[in-house]
Amino acid sequence: MNTYVTALLISSLATGTIITAAANHWLIAWMGLELNTLAILPLLAHHHTPRATESAIKYFLTQAAASAMILLAATMNAYTSGQWDIMHTTTQPALTMLTLALAMKLGIAPLHAWLPETMQGTTLKMALILATWQKLAPFALLYMMTHLLHTPTILTLAMLSTLIGGWAGLNQTQLRKLMAFSSIAHLGWLISIMTLNKHLALLTLCLYINITTTMFSTMLPTNMKSLKDTTTTWSTLPPTMVTLLLTLISLGGLPPTSGFLPKWLILKELVSTNLLIIATLIALTSLLSLLFYIRITYLMSLTISPTTQTMKFKWRLLPPTNNLMTTTLPTTVMILPLMPILVTN
């Protein structure tokens, strides 16, 4: 793809997200979401392979259905209340439809089936965009509607997401699908606190995006796509293996890494609100996600690849340097000591 076309699509993607985040009118927000979708589609399909085309079609159909539902719900609310303002969405059927449509755009269970297939069919860079940047615009709308959302519905979606995100990832061998189910599980944690403490939800999203960016930036230099590829990381680039180990531990939410911070604060908030059953269930389901993170670390560090250094395969080549990994790694690992400052502010 031409460099200028790529730059145009990336800038359109950023513009669509900014328009949605800054909008007060449902039609303007819908236009931003559509610009976001239309910018991603050519980036998904530009490889012209059957898998890339299938991925683009699945993404288009899902996002088009969610956008149509958002437009219908906004029209219903305007017909009933005479208001197009996002903050004045008061019609209950419209609120339910908007919540489900935004959940579909985010990839929250049970409206998640498109995300693993779309991420698996595209490149690592586009999978990174789908797992991180694509979440910003729908999350901005949910963030603005926090005081309007139905808490039991949101908590139900959160429990389903953490359960399905962990359970469905257990039998996967492709890293992009694993990261998709990791995204679903993390979004379950995020929306579980959405109606109780939206600032904590924003902190959780920022840390999730940072950790996921670090994870993909370690996969890009060695072109890791499956669990089999992780077994040769030690012979390709040893520092990458160390970085990947720390990132996986952070994704699993183990101390003393940064990933422990949002889970700890979310469980504390749920317990203090007397939602003990919800806190217990999502804490238990996070163990499922932790299992496939630990499996990857086991394959990388405790198994010996059945190859020798004399074999001329891709891991014999010197991989390119990755500055993105060195930029995001400190916040992936070392945010936890700053927790008192984050909590008090």
C-alpha positions as CSV (number, residue, x, y, z in Angstrom):
1,M,0.0,0.0,0.0
2,N,1.2,3.5,-0.8
3,T,2.8,5.4,2.1
4,Y,0.5,8.4,1.5
5,V,-2.6,6.2,1.5
6,T,-1.5,4.5,4.7
7,A,-0.9,7.9,6.4
8,L,-4.3,9.1,5.2
9,L,-6.0,6.0,6.7
10,I,-4.1,6.2,10.0
11,S,-5.0,9.9,10.3
12,S,-8.6,9.1,9.5
13,L,-8.6,6.5,12.2
14,A,-7.3,8.9,14.7
15,T,-9.7,11.6,13.6
16,G,-12.7,9.3,13.9
17,T,-11.7,8.4,17.5
18,I,-11.3,12.1,18.4
19,I,-14.6,13.1,16.9
20,T,-16.4,10.3,18.8
21,A,-14.7,11.2,22.1
22,A,-15.4,14.9,21.7
23,A,-19.1,14.6,20.6
24,N,-22.1,15.5,22.5
25,H,-24.6,14.7,19.7
26,W,-25.4,11.1,18.9
27,L,-25.2,11.7,15.1
28,I,-21.7,13.2,15.4
29,A,-20.6,10.3,17.6
30,W,-22.0,7.9,15.0
31,M,-20.2,9.6,12.2
32,G,-16.9,9.3,14.2
33,L,-17.5,5.6,14.7
34,E,-18.2,5.1,11.0
35,L,-15.0,7.0,10.0
36,N,-13.2,4.8,12.4
37,T,-14.6,1.6,10.8
38,L,-14.1,2.8,7.2
39,A,-10.4,3.7,8.0
40,I,-9.6,0.2,9.4
41,L,-11.2,-1.8,6.6
42,P,-8.6,-1.1,3.9
43,L,-5.8,-1.7,6.4
44,L,-7.3,-5.1,7.2
45,A,-7.8,-6.1,3.6
46,H,-4.8,-4.7,1.8
47,H,-2.8,-8.0,1.8
48,H,-5.3,-9.5,-0.6
49,T,-5.1,-13.0,1.0
50,P,-8.3,-15.1,1.7
51,R,-7.7,-14.8,5.4
52,A,-7.3,-11.0,5.3
53,T,-10.4,-10.6,3.2
54,E,-12.4,-12.8,5.5
55,S,-11.2,-10.8,8.5
56,A,-12.2,-7.5,6.8
57,I,-15.6,-8.8,5.9
58,K,-16.3,-10.1,9.5
59,Y,-15.1,-6.8,10.9
60,F,-17.3,-4.8,8.5
61,L,-20.5,-6.8,9.1
62,T,-20.1,-6.7,12.9
63,Q,-19.3,-3.0,13.1
64,A,-22.0,-2.1,10.6
65,A,-24.6,-4.0,12.6
66,A,-23.5,-2.3,15.8
67,S,-23.5,1.1,14.2
68,A,-27.0,0.5,12.8
69,M,-28.2,-0.4,16.3
70,I,-26.6,2.7,17.8
71,L,-28.3,4.9,15.2
72,L,-31.7,3.2,15.8
73,A,-31.4,3.5,19.6
74,A,-30.4,7.2,19.3
75,T,-33.4,7.8,17.0
76,M,-35.7,6.0,19.4
77,N,-34.5,8.2,22.3
78,A,-34.9,11.4,20.2
79,Y,-38.4,10.3,19.2
80,T,-39.4,9.7,22.8
81,S,-37.6,12.5,24.7
82,G,-36.8,15.0,21.9
83,Q,-33.1,14.9,22.9
84,W,-30.1,13.9,20.7
85,D,-27.6,14.8,23.5
86,I,-25.6,11.8,24.7
87,M,-25.9,12.8,28.3
88,H,-29.7,12.9,28.0
89,T,-30.3,9.3,26.8
90,T,-33.2,8.4,29.2
91,T,-35.3,5.9,27.2
92,Q,-34.7,2.5,28.8
93,P,-35.0,0.4,25.5
94,A,-32.6,2.8,23.8
95,L,-30.1,2.5,26.7
96,T,-30.2,-1.3,26.5
97,M,-29.6,-1.3,22.8
98,L,-26.8,1.2,23.1
99,T,-25.1,-0.8,25.8
100,L,-25.2,-4.0,23.7
101,A,-24.1,-2.2,20.5
102,L,-21.1,-0.6,22.2
103,A,-20.3,-4.0,23.8
104,M,-20.4,-5.5,20.3
105,K,-18.0,-2.8,19.1
106,L,-15.6,-3.5,22.0
107,G,-15.8,-7.3,21.7
108,I,-17.4,-7.9,25.1
109,A,-18.9,-11.4,25.6
110,P,-21.4,-12.7,24.6
111,L,-21.0,-10.3,21.5
112,H,-17.3,-11.2,21.1
113,A,-17.2,-13.9,18.5
114,W,-15.9,-11.6,15.7
115,L,-12.8,-10.4,17.6
116,P,-10.6,-13.6,17.7
117,E,-11.4,-14.5,14.1
118,T,-10.7,-11.0,12.9
119,M,-7.4,-10.7,14.8
120,Q,-6.3,-14.1,13.7
121,G,-6.8,-13.3,10.0
122,T,-4.8,-10.1,9.9
123,T,-1.2,-9.0,10.5
124,L,0.4,-8.5,13.9
125,K,0.3,-4.7,13.5
126,M,-3.4,-4.6,12.7
127,A,-4.1,-7.1,15.5
128,L,-2.4,-4.6,17.8
129,I,-4.6,-1.8,16.5
130,L,-7.8,-3.9,16.9
131,A,-6.8,-4.8,20.5
132,T,-5.9,-1.3,21.6
133,W,-6.8,1.7,19.5
134,Q,-10.2,0.3,18.3
135,K,-11.4,0.2,21.9
136,L,-11.0,3.9,22.5
137,A,-14.0,5.3,20.7
138,P,-16.7,2.9,22.1
139,F,-15.1,3.2,25.5
140,A,-15.4,7.0,25.3
141,L,-19.1,6.7,24.7
142,L,-19.5,4.3,27.6
143,Y,-17.5,6.6,29.8
144,M,-19.8,9.5,29.1
145,M,-22.9,7.3,29.7
146,T,-21.6,5.9,33.0
147,H,-24.4,7.4,35.2
148,L,-27.1,6.1,32.8
149,L,-26.0,2.5,32.5
150,H,-27.9,-0.4,34.1
151,T,-25.5,-1.8,36.7
152,P,-26.8,-5.4,36.8
153,T,-26.6,-5.7,33.0
154,I,-23.0,-4.3,33.0
155,L,-21.9,-6.7,35.8
156,T,-23.5,-9.7,33.9
157,L,-21.5,-8.8,30.8
158,A,-18.4,-8.4,32.9
159,M,-18.7,-11.9,34.4
160,L,-19.4,-13.5,31.0
161,S,-16.4,-11.7,29.5
162,T,-14.0,-12.8,32.2
163,L,-15.3,-16.4,32.1
164,I,-15.4,-16.8,28.3
165,G,-12.1,-14.8,27.8
166,G,-10.3,-17.3,30.1
167,W,-12.1,-20.5,29.2
168,A,-12.0,-20.1,25.4
169,G,-8.3,-19.2,25.5
170,L,-7.2,-22.5,27.2
171,N,-7.2,-24.6,24.0
172,Q,-5.7,-22.0,21.6
173,T,-2.2,-22.3,20.1
174,Q,-2.2,-19.1,18.0
175,L,-0.9,-16.0,19.8
176,R,-3.2,-13.6,18.1
177,K,-6.3,-15.5,19.2
178,L,-4.8,-15.8,22.7
179,M,-4.4,-12.0,22.8
180,A,-8.0,-11.6,21.5
181,F,-9.4,-13.7,24.4
182,S,-7.0,-11.9,26.8
183,S,-8.6,-8.6,25.5
184,I,-12.1,-10.0,26.2
185,A,-11.1,-11.0,29.7
186,H,-9.5,-7.7,30.5
187,L,-12.5,-5.8,29.1
188,G,-14.7,-7.8,31.6
189,W,-12.5,-6.5,34.4
190,L,-12.8,-3.0,33.0
191,I,-16.6,-2.8,32.6
192,S,-17.1,-4.5,36.0
193,I,-16.0,-1.2,37.6
194,M,-17.4,1.1,35.0
195,T,-20.6,2.1,36.9
196,L,-18.9,2.2,40.3
197,N,-15.7,4.2,39.6
198,K,-15.2,5.4,36.0
199,H,-11.8,6.9,36.8
200,L,-10.5,3.5,37.8
201,A,-12.0,2.1,34.6
202,L,-10.0,4.7,32.7
203,L,-6.8,3.7,34.6
204,T,-7.5,0.0,33.8
205,L,-7.9,0.8,30.1
206,C,-4.7,2.8,29.9
207,L,-2.7,0.0,31.6
208,Y,-4.3,-2.7,29.5
209,I,-3.4,-0.8,26.3
210,N,0.2,-0.3,27.5
211,I,0.7,-3.9,28.5
212,T,-0.8,-5.2,25.2
213,T,1.4,-2.8,23.2
214,T,4.4,-4.2,25.0
215,M,3.3,-7.8,24.3
216,F,2.8,-7.2,20.5
217,S,6.0,-5.2,20.3
218,T,7.9,-8.3,21.5
219,M,6.1,-10.5,19.0
220,L,6.8,-8.2,16.0
221,P,10.7,-8.5,15.8
222,T,10.6,-12.3,15.7
223,N,7.3,-12.6,13.9
224,M,5.9,-14.8,16.6
225,K,2.4,-16.1,15.7
226,S,2.0,-19.4,17.5
227,L,3.1,-21.2,20.7
228,K,5.7,-23.1,18.7
229,D,7.4,-19.9,17.7
230,T,7.9,-18.9,21.4
231,T,10.1,-22.0,22.0
232,T,12.9,-20.4,19.8
233,T,12.8,-16.9,21.3
234,W,15.8,-17.7,23.6
235,S,18.0,-18.4,20.5
236,T,16.7,-15.4,18.5
237,L,16.9,-12.5,21.0
238,P,17.3,-13.3,24.7
239,P,16.3,-9.9,25.9
240,T,13.0,-10.3,24.1
241,M,12.3,-13.5,26.1
242,V,12.9,-11.6,29.4
243,T,10.6,-8.8,28.3
244,L,7.9,-11.3,27.2
245,L,8.1,-13.1,30.5
246,L,7.6,-9.9,32.5
247,T,4.8,-8.8,30.1
248,L,2.9,-12.1,30.5
249,I,3.2,-11.9,34.3
250,S,1.8,-8.4,34.1
251,L,-1.0,-9.5,31.9
252,G,-1.8,-12.2,34.4
253,G,-2.1,-9.7,37.2
254,L,0.7,-11.0,39.4
255,P,2.6,-8.7,41.8
256,P,4.9,-6.8,41.7
257,T,4.1,-5.9,38.1
258,S,1.8,-3.2,36.9
259,G,-1.0,-5.6,35.9
260,F,-1.6,-6.3,39.6
261,L,-2.6,-2.7,40.2
262,P,-6.0,-2.5,38.4
263,K,-7.2,-5.9,39.5
264,W,-6.3,-5.2,43.1
265,L,-8.1,-1.8,43.1
266,I,-11.2,-3.2,41.2
267,L,-11.5,-6.1,43.7
268,K,-11.2,-3.6,46.6
269,E,-13.9,-1.4,45.1
270,L,-16.3,-4.3,44.5
271,V,-15.8,-5.6,48.0
272,S,-16.3,-2.2,49.6
273,T,-19.6,-1.9,47.6
274,N,-20.7,-5.3,49.1
275,L,-20.5,-7.1,45.7
276,L,-18.6,-10.0,47.2
277,I,-20.0,-12.6,44.8
278,I,-19.1,-10.6,41.7
279,A,-15.6,-10.0,43.1
280,T,-15.1,-13.7,43.9
281,L,-16.3,-14.9,40.5
282,I,-14.1,-12.6,38.4
283,A,-11.1,-13.3,40.6
284,L,-11.6,-17.0,40.1
285,T,-12.1,-16.7,36.3
286,S,-8.9,-14.7,36.1
287,L,-7.1,-17.9,37.0
288,L,-8.2,-19.3,33.7
289,S,-6.4,-16.5,31.8
290,L,-3.4,-16.9,34.1
291,L,-3.1,-20.5,33.0
292,F,-2.5,-19.8,29.4
293,Y,-0.1,-16.9,30.2
294,I,1.9,-19.3,32.4
295,R,1.8,-21.9,29.6
296,I,3.5,-19.5,27.3
297,T,6.2,-18.7,29.9
298,Y,6.8,-22.4,30.4
299,L,7.3,-23.0,26.7
300,M,9.7,-20.1,26.4
301,S,11.9,-20.7,29.4
302,L,11.6,-24.3,30.5
303,T,11.5,-26.2,27.2
304,I,14.3,-26.8,24.8
305,S,13.6,-26.4,21.1
306,P,14.3,-29.5,19.0
307,T,16.6,-27.4,16.8
308,T,20.3,-26.7,16.7
309,Q,22.2,-23.6,16.1
310,T,23.6,-24.9,12.8
311,M,20.1,-25.0,11.2
312,K,19.4,-22.0,8.9
313,F,16.0,-20.9,9.9
314,K,14.5,-17.5,10.7
315,W,15.7,-17.6,14.3
316,R,19.3,-17.6,13.0
317,L,18.8,-14.2,11.5
318,L,19.4,-11.0,13.5
319,P,15.9,-9.4,14.2
320,P,15.4,-5.7,13.8
321,T,15.6,-3.5,16.9
322,N,12.3,-2.4,18.4
323,N,12.2,1.0,20.2
324,L,8.5,0.7,21.0
325,M,9.2,-2.2,23.4
326,T,11.8,-0.3,25.4
327,T,9.4,2.7,25.6
328,T,6.4,0.8,27.0
329,L,8.2,-1.8,29.1
330,P,8.8,0.4,32.2
331,T,5.1,1.3,32.6
332,T,4.2,-2.4,32.0
333,V,6.3,-3.5,34.9
334,M,7.0,-0.7,37.4
335,I,3.7,1.2,37.9
336,L,2.8,-0.7,41.1
337,P,5.1,1.3,43.5
338,L,3.3,4.5,42.3
339,M,-0.1,3.1,43.5
340,P,-0.4,5.5,46.5
341,I,0.0,8.5,44.3
342,L,-2.5,7.2,41.7
343,V,-5.1,6.4,44.4
344,T,-4.8,9.7,46.3
345,N,-5.0,11.7,43.1
